[in-house]
Amino acid sequence: MRVGTAASAVQPSAARRVEFKPDCYANASIVGSDRVVFNVKGNAYRLIVAVDYQRQIVFIKWLGAHIQYDKIDVKKVKYGD
């Protein structure tokens, strides 16, 4: 049995283009150039993420109840706020 490194185990597959299609995500809103807000569990919770489209990475910025969401600035909130 050959044991490899984690880096060798995770090889990128053929390059592919990832597109965010708002019409496929009726419960998501694009806010600014890099932020997306998802409604979770029938709008009871909100998930705010920052998207690095170039590197295809999503960073969780905030998750909370809808009532808490009304008190924050979506474009400035950081993880831990």
mmCIF file of the N, C-alpha and C atoms, coordinates in Angstrom:
data_MODEL
# 
_entry.id   MODEL 
# 
loop_
_atom_site.group_PDB 
_atom_site.id 
_atom_site.type_symbol 
_atom_site.label_atom_id 
_atom_site.label_alt_id 
_atom_site.label_comp_id 
_atom_site.label_asym_id 
_atom_site.label_entity_id 
_atom_site.label_seq_id 
_atom_site.pdbx_PDB_ins_code 
_atom_site.Cartn_x 
_atom_site.Cartn_y 
_atom_site.Cartn_z 
_atom_site.occupancy 
_atom_site.B_iso_or_equiv 
_atom_site.pdbx_formal_charge 
_atom_site.auth_seq_id 
_atom_site.auth_comp_id 
_atom_site.auth_asym_id 
_atom_site.auth_atom_id 
_atom_site.pdbx_PDB_model_num 
ATOM 1   N N  . MET A 1 1  ? 0.843   -1.179 0.000   1.00 0.00 ? 1  MET A N  1 
ATOM 2   C CA . MET A 1 1  ? 0.000   0.000  0.000   1.00 0.00 ? 1  MET A CA 1 
ATOM 3   C C  . MET A 1 1  ? 0.888   1.241  0.000   1.00 0.00 ? 1  MET A C  1 
ATOM 4   N N  . ARG A 1 2  ? 0.593   2.158  -0.890  1.00 0.00 ? 2  ARG A N  1 
ATOM 5   C CA . ARG A 1 2  ? 1.387   3.372  -1.007  1.00 0.00 ? 2  ARG A CA 1 
ATOM 6   C C  . ARG A 1 2  ? 0.681   4.511  -0.281  1.00 0.00 ? 2  ARG A C  1 
ATOM 7   N N  . VAL A 1 3  ? 1.437   5.237  0.518   1.00 0.00 ? 3  VAL A N  1 
ATOM 8   C CA . VAL A 1 3  ? 0.870   6.364  1.258   1.00 0.00 ? 3  VAL A CA 1 
ATOM 9   C C  . VAL A 1 3  ? 1.429   7.639  0.658   1.00 0.00 ? 3  VAL A C  1 
ATOM 10  N N  . GLY A 1 4  ? 0.552   8.539  0.278   1.00 0.00 ? 4  GLY A N  1 
ATOM 11  C CA . GLY A 1 4  ? 0.979   9.810  -0.305  1.00 0.00 ? 4  GLY A CA 1 
ATOM 12  C C  . GLY A 1 4  ? 0.672   10.958 0.639   1.00 0.00 ? 4  GLY A C  1 
ATOM 13  N N  . THR A 1 5  ? 1.096   12.113 0.244   1.00 0.00 ? 5  THR A N  1 
ATOM 14  C CA . THR A 1 5  ? 0.799   13.299 1.053   1.00 0.00 ? 5  THR A CA 1 
ATOM 15  C C  . THR A 1 5  ? -0.617  13.769 0.770   1.00 0.00 ? 5  THR A C  1 
ATOM 16  N N  . ALA A 1 6  ? -1.122  14.590 1.653   1.00 0.00 ? 6  ALA A N  1 
ATOM 17  C CA . ALA A 1 6  ? -2.460  15.147 1.451   1.00 0.00 ? 6  ALA A CA 1 
ATOM 18  C C  . ALA A 1 6  ? -2.512  15.952 0.162   1.00 0.00 ? 6  ALA A C  1 
ATOM 19  N N  . ALA A 1 7  ? -1.431  16.660 -0.136  1.00 0.00 ? 7  ALA A N  1 
ATOM 20  C CA . ALA A 1 7  ? -1.395  17.474 -1.351  1.00 0.00 ? 7  ALA A CA 1 
ATOM 21  C C  . ALA A 1 7  ? -1.497  16.599 -2.593  1.00 0.00 ? 7  ALA A C  1 
ATOM 22  N N  . SER A 1 8  ? -0.845  15.440 -2.567  1.00 0.00 ? 8  SER A N  1 
ATOM 23  C CA . SER A 1 8  ? -0.906  14.579 -3.749  1.00 0.00 ? 8  SER A CA 1 
ATOM 24  C C  . SER A 1 8  ? -2.257  13.884 -3.851  1.00 0.00 ? 8  SER A C  1 
ATOM 25  N N  . ALA A 1 9  ? -2.945  13.737 -2.750  1.00 0.00 ? 9  ALA A N  1 
ATOM 26  C CA . ALA A 1 9  ? -4.244  13.080 -2.763  1.00 0.00 ? 9  ALA A CA 1 
ATOM 27  C C  . ALA A 1 9  ? -5.332  13.993 -3.315  1.00 0.00 ? 9  ALA A C  1 
ATOM 28  N N  . VAL A 1 10 ? -5.119  15.267 -3.242  1.00 0.00 ? 10 VAL A N  1 
ATOM 29  C CA . VAL A 1 10 ? -6.120  16.221 -3.702  1.00 0.00 ? 10 VAL A CA 1 
ATOM 30  C C  . VAL A 1 10 ? -5.582  16.922 -4.937  1.00 0.00 ? 10 VAL A C  1 
ATOM 31  N N  . GLN A 1 11 ? -5.731  16.273 -6.042  1.00 0.00 ? 11 GLN A N  1 
ATOM 32  C CA . GLN A 1 11 ? -5.294  16.850 -7.310  1.00 0.00 ? 11 GLN A CA 1 
ATOM 33  C C  . GLN A 1 11 ? -6.496  17.494 -7.986  1.00 0.00 ? 11 GLN A C  1 
ATOM 34  N N  . PRO A 1 12 ? -6.308  18.691 -8.518  1.00 0.00 ? 12 PRO A N  1 
ATOM 35  C CA . PRO A 1 12 ? -7.433  19.316 -9.204  1.00 0.00 ? 12 PRO A CA 1 
ATOM 36  C C  . PRO A 1 12 ? -7.812  18.527 -10.447 1.00 0.00 ? 12 PRO A C  1 
ATOM 37  N N  . SER A 1 13 ? -9.091  18.339 -10.630 1.00 0.00 ? 13 SER A N  1 
ATOM 38  C CA . SER A 1 13 ? -9.543  17.657 -11.834 1.00 0.00 ? 13 SER A CA 1 
ATOM 39  C C  . SER A 1 13 ? -9.445  18.649 -12.992 1.00 0.00 ? 13 SER A C  1 
ATOM 40  N N  . ALA A 1 14 ? -9.910  18.244 -14.126 1.00 0.00 ? 14 ALA A N  1 
ATOM 41  C CA . ALA A 1 14 ? -9.848  19.120 -15.303 1.00 0.00 ? 14 ALA A CA 1 
ATOM 42  C C  . ALA A 1 14 ? -10.440 20.475 -14.950 1.00 0.00 ? 14 ALA A C  1 
ATOM 43  N N  . ALA A 1 15 ? -9.814  21.520 -15.444 1.00 0.00 ? 15 ALA A N  1 
ATOM 44  C CA . ALA A 1 15 ? -10.288 22.877 -15.152 1.00 0.00 ? 15 ALA A CA 1 
ATOM 45  C C  . ALA A 1 15 ? -11.742 22.993 -15.563 1.00 0.00 ? 15 ALA A C  1 
ATOM 46  N N  . ARG A 1 16 ? -12.512 23.605 -14.711 1.00 0.00 ? 16 ARG A N  1 
ATOM 47  C CA . ARG A 1 16 ? -13.916 23.790 -15.024 1.00 0.00 ? 16 ARG A CA 1 
ATOM 48  C C  . ARG A 1 16 ? -14.348 25.166 -14.568 1.00 0.00 ? 16 ARG A C  1 
ATOM 49  N N  . ARG A 1 17 ? -15.314 25.679 -15.209 1.00 0.00 ? 17 ARG A N  1 
ATOM 50  C CA . ARG A 1 17 ? -15.808 27.012 -14.894 1.00 0.00 ? 17 ARG A CA 1 
ATOM 51  C C  . ARG A 1 17 ? -16.989 26.884 -13.959 1.00 0.00 ? 17 ARG A C  1 
ATOM 52  N N  . VAL A 1 18 ? -16.949 27.612 -12.858 1.00 0.00 ? 18 VAL A N  1 
ATOM 53  C CA . VAL A 1 18 ? -18.032 27.593 -11.886 1.00 0.00 ? 18 VAL A CA 1 
ATOM 54  C C  . VAL A 1 18 ? -18.775 28.912 -12.002 1.00 0.00 ? 18 VAL A C  1 
ATOM 55  N N  . GLU A 1 19 ? -20.050 28.811 -12.204 1.00 0.00 ? 19 GLU A N  1 
ATOM 56  C CA . GLU A 1 19 ? -20.859 30.013 -12.331 1.00 0.00 ? 19 GLU A CA 1 
ATOM 57  C C  . GLU A 1 19 ? -21.912 30.039 -11.245 1.00 0.00 ? 19 GLU A C  1 
ATOM 58  N N  . PHE A 1 20 ? -22.161 31.227 -10.704 1.00 0.00 ? 20 PHE A N  1 
ATOM 59  C CA . PHE A 1 20 ? -23.245 31.406 -9.747  1.00 0.00 ? 20 PHE A CA 1 
ATOM 60  C C  . PHE A 1 20 ? -24.458 31.844 -10.533 1.00 0.00 ? 20 PHE A C  1 
ATOM 61  N N  . LYS A 1 21 ? -25.496 31.047 -10.514 1.00 0.00 ? 21 LYS A N  1 
ATOM 62  C CA . LYS A 1 21 ? -26.702 31.349 -11.269 1.00 0.00 ? 21 LYS A CA 1 
ATOM 63  C C  . LYS A 1 21 ? -27.813 31.697 -10.291 1.00 0.00 ? 21 LYS A C  1 
ATOM 64  N N  . PRO A 1 22 ? -28.095 32.981 -10.113 1.00 0.00 ? 22 PRO A N  1 
ATOM 65  C CA . PRO A 1 22 ? -29.099 33.396 -9.134  1.00 0.00 ? 22 PRO A CA 1 
ATOM 66  C C  . PRO A 1 22 ? -30.462 32.758 -9.356  1.00 0.00 ? 22 PRO A C  1 
ATOM 67  N N  . ASP A 1 23 ? -30.842 32.480 -10.600 1.00 0.00 ? 23 ASP A N  1 
ATOM 68  C CA . ASP A 1 23 ? -32.146 31.891 -10.843 1.00 0.00 ? 23 ASP A CA 1 
ATOM 69  C C  . ASP A 1 23 ? -32.239 30.468 -10.302 1.00 0.00 ? 23 ASP A C  1 
ATOM 70  N N  . CYS A 1 24 ? -31.093 29.814 -10.066 1.00 0.00 ? 24 CYS A N  1 
ATOM 71  C CA . CYS A 1 24 ? -31.088 28.469 -9.487  1.00 0.00 ? 24 CYS A CA 1 
ATOM 72  C C  . CYS A 1 24 ? -31.181 28.511 -7.967  1.00 0.00 ? 24 CYS A C  1 
ATOM 73  N N  . TYR A 1 25 ? -30.877 29.654 -7.389  1.00 0.00 ? 25 TYR A N  1 
ATOM 74  C CA . TYR A 1 25 ? -30.869 29.813 -5.940  1.00 0.00 ? 25 TYR A CA 1 
ATOM 75  C C  . TYR A 1 25 ? -31.857 30.909 -5.575  1.00 0.00 ? 25 TYR A C  1 
ATOM 76  N N  . ALA A 1 26 ? -33.133 30.575 -5.566  1.00 0.00 ? 26 ALA A N  1 
ATOM 77  C CA . ALA A 1 26 ? -34.167 31.566 -5.291  1.00 0.00 ? 26 ALA A CA 1 
ATOM 78  C C  . ALA A 1 26 ? -34.033 32.149 -3.892  1.00 0.00 ? 26 ALA A C  1 
ATOM 79  N N  . ASN A 1 27 ? -33.320 31.452 -3.003  1.00 0.00 ? 27 ASN A N  1 
ATOM 80  C CA . ASN A 1 27 ? -33.162 31.908 -1.631  1.00 0.00 ? 27 ASN A CA 1 
ATOM 81  C C  . ASN A 1 27 ? -31.805 32.541 -1.382  1.00 0.00 ? 27 ASN A C  1 
ATOM 82  N N  . ALA A 1 28 ? -31.199 33.114 -2.414  1.00 0.00 ? 28 ALA A N  1 
ATOM 83  C CA . ALA A 1 28 ? -29.903 33.772 -2.267  1.00 0.00 ? 28 ALA A CA 1 
ATOM 84  C C  . ALA A 1 28 ? -29.956 35.132 -2.947  1.00 0.00 ? 28 ALA A C  1 
ATOM 85  N N  . SER A 1 29 ? -29.219 36.089 -2.358  1.00 0.00 ? 29 SER A N  1 
ATOM 86  C CA . SER A 1 29 ? -29.140 37.432 -2.931  1.00 0.00 ? 29 SER A CA 1 
ATOM 87  C C  . SER A 1 29 ? -27.682 37.831 -3.041  1.00 0.00 ? 29 SER A C  1 
ATOM 88  N N  . ILE A 1 30 ? -27.318 38.381 -4.186  1.00 0.00 ? 30 ILE A N  1 
ATOM 89  C CA . ILE A 1 30 ? -25.963 38.896 -4.362  1.00 0.00 ? 30 ILE A CA 1 
ATOM 90  C C  . ILE A 1 30 ? -25.932 40.305 -3.792  1.00 0.00 ? 30 ILE A C  1 
ATOM 91  N N  . VAL A 1 31 ? -24.993 40.527 -2.868  1.00 0.00 ? 31 VAL A N  1 
ATOM 92  C CA . VAL A 1 31 ? -24.874 41.819 -2.194  1.00 0.00 ? 31 VAL A CA 1 
ATOM 93  C C  . VAL A 1 31 ? -23.454 42.324 -2.420  1.00 0.00 ? 31 VAL A C  1 
ATOM 94  N N  . GLY A 1 32 ? -23.269 43.252 -3.304  1.00 0.00 ? 32 GLY A N  1 
ATOM 95  C CA . GLY A 1 32 ? -21.930 43.735 -3.606  1.00 0.00 ? 32 GLY A CA 1 
ATOM 96  C C  . GLY A 1 32 ? -21.228 42.805 -4.575  1.00 0.00 ? 32 GLY A C  1 
ATOM 97  N N  . SER A 1 33 ? -19.951 43.084 -4.793  1.00 0.00 ? 33 SER A N  1 
ATOM 98  C CA . SER A 1 33 ? -19.210 42.318 -5.794  1.00 0.00 ? 33 SER A CA 1 
ATOM 99  C C  . SER A 1 33 ? -18.742 40.955 -5.304  1.00 0.00 ? 33 SER A C  1 
ATOM 100 N N  . ASP A 1 34 ? -18.716 40.730 -3.975  1.00 0.00 ? 34 ASP A N  1 
ATOM 101 C CA . ASP A 1 34 ? -18.191 39.456 -3.483  1.00 0.00 ? 34 ASP A CA 1 
ATOM 102 C C  . ASP A 1 34 ? -19.037 38.810 -2.400  1.00 0.00 ? 34 ASP A C  1 
ATOM 103 N N  . ARG A 1 35 ? -20.153 39.398 -2.025  1.00 0.00 ? 35 ARG A N  1 
ATOM 104 C CA . ARG A 1 35 ? -20.969 38.844 -0.938  1.00 0.00 ? 35 ARG A CA 1 
ATOM 105 C C  . ARG A 1 35 ? -22.274 38.267 -1.456  1.00 0.00 ? 35 ARG A C  1 
ATOM 106 N N  . VAL A 1 36 ? -22.650 37.128 -0.858  1.00 0.00 ? 36 VAL A N  1 
ATOM 107 C CA . VAL A 1 36 ? -23.923 36.489 -1.166  1.00 0.00 ? 36 VAL A CA 1 
ATOM 108 C C  . VAL A 1 36 ? -24.606 36.163 0.149   1.00 0.00 ? 36 VAL A C  1 
ATOM 109 N N  . VAL A 1 37 ? -25.907 36.434 0.224   1.00 0.00 ? 37 VAL A N  1 
ATOM 110 C CA . VAL A 1 37 ? -26.700 36.143 1.418   1.00 0.00 ? 37 VAL A CA 1 
ATOM 111 C C  . VAL A 1 37 ? -27.680 35.025 1.070   1.00 0.00 ? 37 VAL A C  1 
ATOM 112 N N  . PHE A 1 38 ? -27.624 33.945 1.842   1.00 0.00 ? 38 PHE A N  1 
ATOM 113 C CA . PHE A 1 38 ? -28.528 32.814 1.650   1.00 0.00 ? 38 PHE A CA 1 
ATOM 114 C C  . PHE A 1 38 ? -29.576 32.802 2.756   1.00 0.00 ? 38 PHE A C  1 
ATOM 115 N N  . ASN A 1 39 ? -30.824 32.598 2.373   1.00 0.00 ? 39 ASN A N  1 
ATOM 116 C CA . ASN A 1 39 ? -31.896 32.371 3.349   1.00 0.00 ? 39 ASN A CA 1 
ATOM 117 C C  . ASN A 1 39 ? -31.897 30.878 3.648   1.00 0.00 ? 39 ASN A C  1 
ATOM 118 N N  . VAL A 1 40 ? -31.883 30.543 4.937   1.00 0.00 ? 40 VAL A N  1 
ATOM 119 C CA . VAL A 1 40 ? -31.797 29.148 5.363   1.00 0.00 ? 40 VAL A CA 1 
ATOM 120 C C  . VAL A 1 40 ? -33.024 28.808 6.197   1.00 0.00 ? 40 VAL A C  1 
ATOM 121 N N  . LYS A 1 41 ? -33.537 27.624 6.002   1.00 0.00 ? 41 LYS A N  1 
ATOM 122 C CA . LYS A 1 41 ? -34.674 27.096 6.762   1.00 0.00 ? 41 LYS A CA 1 
ATOM 123 C C  . LYS A 1 41 ? -35.874 28.032 6.691   1.00 0.00 ? 41 LYS A C  1 
ATOM 124 N N  . GLY A 1 42 ? -36.315 28.260 5.480   1.00 0.00 ? 42 GLY A N  1 
ATOM 125 C CA . GLY A 1 42 ? -37.519 29.058 5.293   1.00 0.00 ? 42 GLY A CA 1 
ATOM 126 C C  . GLY A 1 42 ? -37.375 30.484 5.782   1.00 0.00 ? 42 GLY A C  1 
ATOM 127 N N  . ASN A 1 43 ? -36.198 31.067 5.606   1.00 0.00 ? 43 ASN A N  1 
ATOM 128 C CA . ASN A 1 43 ? -35.921 32.452 5.969   1.00 0.00 ? 43 ASN A CA 1 
ATOM 129 C C  . ASN A 1 43 ? -35.764 32.660 7.476   1.00 0.00 ? 43 ASN A C  1 
ATOM 130 N N  . ALA A 1 44 ? -35.632 31.581 8.245   1.00 0.00 ? 44 ALA A N  1 
ATOM 131 C CA . ALA A 1 44 ? -35.440 31.711 9.691   1.00 0.00 ? 44 ALA A CA 1 
ATOM 132 C C  . ALA A 1 44 ? -34.016 32.141 10.018  1.00 0.00 ? 44 ALA A C  1 
ATOM 133 N N  . TYR A 1 45 ? -33.075 31.750 9.171   1.00 0.00 ? 45 TYR A N  1 
ATOM 134 C CA . TYR A 1 45 ? -31.658 32.073 9.379   1.00 0.00 ? 45 TYR A CA 1 
ATOM 135 C C  . TYR A 1 45 ? -31.081 32.687 8.110   1.00 0.00 ? 45 TYR A C  1 
ATOM 136 N N  . ARG A 1 46 ? -29.968 33.401 8.269   1.00 0.00 ? 46 ARG A N  1 
ATOM 137 C CA . ARG A 1 46 ? -29.256 33.976 7.135   1.00 0.00 ? 46 ARG A CA 1 
ATOM 138 C C  . ARG A 1 46 ? -27.796 33.551 7.206   1.00 0.00 ? 46 ARG A C  1 
ATOM 139 N N  . LEU A 1 47 ? -27.244 33.222 6.056   1.00 0.00 ? 47 LEU A N  1 
ATOM 140 C CA . LEU A 1 47 ? -25.828 32.870 5.914   1.00 0.00 ? 47 LEU A CA 1 
ATOM 141 C C  . LEU A 1 47 ? -25.210 33.869 4.949   1.00 0.00 ? 47 LEU A C  1 
ATOM 142 N N  . ILE A 1 48 ? -24.184 34.583 5.426   1.00 0.00 ? 48 ILE A N  1 
ATOM 143 C CA . ILE A 1 48 ? -23.489 35.544 4.581   1.00 0.00 ? 48 ILE A CA 1 
ATOM 144 C C  . ILE A 1 48 ? -22.117 34.973 4.260   1.00 0.00 ? 48 ILE A C  1 
ATOM 145 N N  . VAL A 1 49 ? -21.799 34.934 2.981   1.00 0.00 ? 49 VAL A N  1 
ATOM 146 C CA . VAL A 1 49 ? -20.507 34.425 2.547   1.00 0.00 ? 49 VAL A CA 1 
ATOM 147 C C  . VAL A 1 49 ? -19.829 35.447 1.640   1.00 0.00 ? 49 VAL A C  1 
ATOM 148 N N  . ALA A 1 50 ? -18.502 35.388 1.635   1.00 0.00 ? 50 ALA A N  1 
ATOM 149 C CA . ALA A 1 50 ? -17.708 36.159 0.674   1.00 0.00 ? 50 ALA A CA 1 
ATOM 150 C C  . ALA A 1 50 ? -17.184 35.147 -0.329  1.00 0.00 ? 50 ALA A C  1 
ATOM 151 N N  . VAL A 1 51 ? -17.277 35.485 -1.587  1.00 0.00 ? 51 VAL A N  1 
ATOM 152 C CA . VAL A 1 51 ? -16.873 34.567 -2.644  1.00 0.00 ? 51 VAL A CA 1 
ATOM 153 C C  . VAL A 1 51 ? -15.657 35.122 -3.375  1.00 0.00 ? 51 VAL A C  1 
ATOM 154 N N  . ASP A 1 52 ? -14.619 34.303 -3.443  1.00 0.00 ? 52 ASP A N  1 
ATOM 155 C CA . ASP A 1 52 ? -13.450 34.637 -4.260  1.00 0.00 ? 52 ASP A CA 1 
ATOM 156 C C  . ASP A 1 52 ? -13.631 33.833 -5.542  1.00 0.00 ? 52 ASP A C  1 
ATOM 157 N N  . TYR A 1 53 ? -14.219 34.468 -6.529  1.00 0.00 ? 53 TYR A N  1 
ATOM 158 C CA . TYR A 1 53 ? -14.558 33.772 -7.765  1.00 0.00 ? 53 TYR A CA 1 
ATOM 159 C C  . TYR A 1 53 ? -13.326 33.277 -8.504  1.00 0.00 ? 53 TYR A C  1 
ATOM 160 N N  . GLN A 1 54 ? -12.251 34.026 -8.452  1.00 0.00 ? 54 GLN A N  1 
ATOM 161 C CA . GLN A 1 54 ? -11.028 33.648 -9.163  1.00 0.00 ? 54 GLN A CA 1 
ATOM 162 C C  . GLN A 1 54 ? -10.449 32.344 -8.620  1.00 0.00 ? 54 GLN A C  1 
ATOM 163 N N  . ARG A 1 55 ? -10.391 32.239 -7.274  1.00 0.00 ? 55 ARG A N  1 
ATOM 164 C CA . ARG A 1 55 ? -9.824  31.029 -6.659  1.00 0.00 ? 55 ARG A CA 1 
ATOM 165 C C  . ARG A 1 55 ? -10.876 29.976 -6.364  1.00 0.00 ? 55 ARG A C  1 
ATOM 166 N N  . GLN A 1 56 ? -12.146 30.284 -6.614  1.00 0.00 ? 56 GLN A N  1 
ATOM 167 C CA . GLN A 1 56 ? -13.273 29.385 -6.373  1.00 0.00 ? 56 GLN A CA 1 
ATOM 168 C C  . GLN A 1 56 ? -13.344 28.953 -4.912  1.00 0.00 ? 56 GLN A C  1 
ATOM 169 N N  . ILE A 1 57 ? -13.292 29.962 -4.012  1.00 0.00 ? 57 ILE A N  1 
ATOM 170 C CA . ILE A 1 57 ? -13.348 29.717 -2.569  1.00 0.00 ? 57 ILE A CA 1 
ATOM 171 C C  . ILE A 1 57 ? -14.484 30.535 -1.975  1.00 0.00 ? 57 ILE A C  1 
ATOM 172 N N  . VAL A 1 58 ? -15.187 29.943 -1.031  1.00 0.00 ? 58 VAL A N  1 
ATOM 173 C CA . VAL A 1 58 ? -16.256 30.634 -0.321  1.00 0.00 ? 58 VAL A CA 1 
ATOM 174 C C  . VAL A 1 58 ? -15.853 30.742 1.148   1.00 0.00 ? 58 VAL A C  1 
ATOM 175 N N  . PHE A 1 59 ? -15.932 31.965 1.689   1.00 0.00 ? 59 PHE A N  1 
ATOM 176 C CA . PHE A 1 59 ? -15.598 32.219 3.087   1.00 0.00 ? 59 PHE A CA 1 
ATOM 177 C C  . PHE A 1 59 ? -16.873 32.552 3.839   1.00 0.00 ? 59 PHE A C  1 
ATOM 178 N N  . ILE A 1 60 ? -17.146 31.819 4.922   1.00 0.00 ? 60 ILE A N  1 
ATOM 179 C CA . ILE A 1 60 ? -18.311 32.129 5.748   1.00 0.00 ? 60 ILE A CA 1 
ATOM 180 C C  . ILE A 1 60 ? -17.996 33.365 6.567   1.00 0.00 ? 60 ILE A C  1 
ATOM 181 N N  . LYS A 1 61 ? -18.852 34.380 6.440   1.00 0.00 ? 61 LYS A N  1 
ATOM 182 C CA . LYS A 1 61 ? -18.654 35.632 7.165   1.00 0.00 ? 61 LYS A CA 1 
ATOM 183 C C  . LYS A 1 61 ? -19.581 35.738 8.365   1.00 0.00 ? 61 LYS A C  1 
ATOM 184 N N  . TRP A 1 62 ? -20.798 35.200 8.227   1.00 0.00 ? 62 TRP A N  1 
ATOM 185 C CA . TRP A 1 62 ? -21.756 35.347 9.326   1.00 0.00 ? 62 TRP A CA 1 
ATOM 186 C C  . TRP A 1 62 ? -22.888 34.352 9.141   1.00 0.00 ? 62 TRP A C  1 
ATOM 187 N N  . LEU A 1 63 ? -23.394 33.820 10.272  1.00 0.00 ? 63 LEU A N  1 
ATOM 188 C CA . LEU A 1 63 ? -24.570 32.951 10.284  1.00 0.00 ? 63 LEU A CA 1 
ATOM 189 C C  . LEU A 1 63 ? -25.368 33.302 11.510  1.00 0.00 ? 63 LEU A C  1 
ATOM 190 N N  . GLY A 1 64 ? -26.632 33.581 11.332  1.00 0.00 ? 64 GLY A N  1 
ATOM 191 C CA . GLY A 1 64 ? -27.459 33.933 12.484  1.00 0.00 ? 64 GLY A CA 1 
ATOM 192 C C  . GLY A 1 64 ? -28.931 33.961 12.138  1.00 0.00 ? 64 GLY A C  1 
ATOM 193 N N  . ALA A 1 65 ? -29.725 34.246 13.164  1.00 0.00 ? 65 ALA A N  1 
ATOM 194 C CA . ALA A 1 65 ? -31.175 34.315 13.008  1.00 0.00 ? 65 ALA A CA 1 
ATOM 195 C C  . ALA A 1 65 ? -31.560 35.554 12.203  1.00 0.00 ? 65 ALA A C  1 
ATOM 196 N N  . HIS A 1 66 ? -32.709 35.468 11.581  1.00 0.00 ? 66 HIS A N  1 
ATOM 197 C CA . HIS A 1 66 ? -33.189 36.573 10.753  1.00 0.00 ? 66 HIS A CA 1 
ATOM 198 C C  . HIS A 1 66 ? -33.292 37.874 11.553  1.00 0.00 ? 66 HIS A C  1 
ATOM 199 N N  . ILE A 1 67 ? -33.717 37.792 12.778  1.00 0.00 ? 67 ILE A N  1 
ATOM 200 C CA . ILE A 1 67 ? -33.856 38.998 13.607  1.00 0.00 ? 67 ILE A CA 1 
ATOM 201 C C  . ILE A 1 67 ? -32.501 39.656 13.884  1.00 0.00 ? 67 ILE A C  1 
ATOM 202 N N  . GLN A 1 68 ? -31.435 38.856 14.013  1.00 0.00 ? 68 GLN A N  1 
ATOM 203 C CA . GLN A 1 68 ? -30.087 39.393 14.201  1.00 0.00 ? 68 GLN A CA 1 
ATOM 204 C C  . GLN A 1 68 ? -29.567 40.016 12.905  1.00 0.00 ? 68 GLN A C  1 
ATOM 205 N N  . TYR A 1 69 ? -29.959 39.433 11.788  1.00 0.00 ? 69 TYR A N  1 
ATOM 206 C CA . TYR A 1 69 ? -29.515 39.909 10.472  1.00 0.00 ? 69 TYR A CA 1 
ATOM 207 C C  . TYR A 1 69 ? -29.920 41.362 10.249  1.00 0.00 ? 69 TYR A C  1 
ATOM 208 N N  . ASP A 1 70 ? -31.080 41.731 10.744  1.00 0.00 ? 70 ASP A N  1 
ATOM 209 C CA . ASP A 1 70 ? -31.577 43.096 10.566  1.00 0.00 ? 70 ASP A CA 1 
ATOM 210 C C  . ASP A 1 70 ? -30.711 44.130 11.278  1.00 0.00 ? 70 ASP A C  1 
ATOM 211 N N  . LYS A 1 71 ? -29.839 43.704 12.182  1.00 0.00 ? 71 LYS A N  1 
ATOM 212 C CA . LYS A 1 71 ? -29.024 44.621 12.982  1.00 0.00 ? 71 LYS A CA 1 
ATOM 213 C C  . LYS A 1 71 ? -27.585 44.760 12.484  1.00 0.00 ? 71 LYS A C  1 
ATOM 214 N N  . ILE A 1 72 ? -27.236 44.079 11.403  1.00 0.00 ? 72 ILE A N  1 
ATOM 215 C CA . ILE A 1 72 ? -25.846 44.107 10.937  1.00 0.00 ? 72 ILE A CA 1 
ATOM 216 C C  . ILE A 1 72 ? -25.737 44.764 9.566   1.00 0.00 ? 72 ILE A C  1 
ATOM 217 N N  . ASP A 1 73 ? -24.520 45.149 9.222   1.00 0.00 ? 73 ASP A N  1 
ATOM 218 C CA . ASP A 1 73 ? -24.222 45.669 7.883   1.00 0.00 ? 73 ASP A CA 1 
ATOM 219 C C  . ASP A 1 73 ? -23.652 44.512 7.067   1.00 0.00 ? 73 ASP A C  1 
ATOM 220 N N  . VAL A 1 74 ? -24.422 44.037 6.127   1.00 0.00 ? 74 VAL A N  1 
ATOM 221 C CA . VAL A 1 74 ? -24.068 42.848 5.344   1.00 0.00 ? 74 VAL A CA 1 
ATOM 222 C C  . VAL A 1 74 ? -22.729 43.003 4.646   1.00 0.00 ? 74 VAL A C  1 
ATOM 223 N N  . LYS A 1 75 ? -22.416 44.188 4.161   1.00 0.00 ? 75 LYS A N  1 
ATOM 224 C CA . LYS A 1 75 ? -21.198 44.391 3.391   1.00 0.00 ? 75 LYS A CA 1 
ATOM 225 C C  . LYS A 1 75 ? -19.953 44.507 4.256   1.00 0.00 ? 75 LYS A C  1 
ATOM 226 N N  . LYS A 1 76 ? -20.121 44.709 5.582   1.00 0.00 ? 76 LYS A N  1 
ATOM 227 C CA . LYS A 1 76 ? -18.954 44.900 6.461   1.00 0.00 ? 76 LYS A CA 1 
ATOM 228 C C  . LYS A 1 76 ? -18.795 43.833 7.531   1.00 0.00 ? 76 LYS A C  1 
ATOM 229 N N  . VAL A 1 77 ? -19.807 43.004 7.765   1.00 0.00 ? 77 VAL A N  1 
ATOM 230 C CA . VAL A 1 77 ? -19.752 42.027 8.853   1.00 0.00 ? 77 VAL A CA 1 
ATOM 231 C C  . VAL A 1 77 ? -18.598 41.054 8.616   1.00 0.00 ? 77 VAL A C  1 
ATOM 232 N N  . LYS A 1 78 ? -17.931 40.678 9.723   1.00 0.00 ? 78 LYS A N  1 
ATOM 233 C CA . LYS A 1 78 ? -16.817 39.730 9.674   1.00 0.00 ? 78 LYS A CA 1 
ATOM 234 C C  . LYS A 1 78 ? -17.148 38.543 10.554  1.00 0.00 ? 78 LYS A C  1 
ATOM 235 N N  . TYR A 1 79 ? -16.506 37.415 10.265  1.00 0.00 ? 79 TYR A N  1 
ATOM 236 C CA . TYR A 1 79 ? -16.684 36.222 11.081  1.00 0.00 ? 79 TYR A CA 1 
ATOM 237 C C  . TYR A 1 79 ? -16.361 36.566 12.528  1.00 0.00 ? 79 TYR A C  1 
ATOM 238 N N  . GLY A 1 80 ? -17.241 36.209 13.436  1.00 0.00 ? 80 GLY A N  1 
ATOM 239 C CA . GLY A 1 80 ? -17.022 36.475 14.856  1.00 0.00 ? 80 GLY A CA 1 
ATOM 240 C C  . GLY A 1 80 ? -17.788 37.680 15.372  1.00 0.00 ? 80 GLY A C  1 
ATOM 241 N N  . ASP A 1 81 ? -18.359 38.470 14.457  1.00 0.00 ? 81 ASP A N  1 
ATOM 242 C CA . ASP A 1 81 ? -19.150 39.647 14.891  1.00 0.00 ? 81 ASP A CA 1 
ATOM 243 C C  . ASP A 1 81 ? -20.515 39.213 15.390  1.00 0.00 ? 81 ASP A C  1 
# 
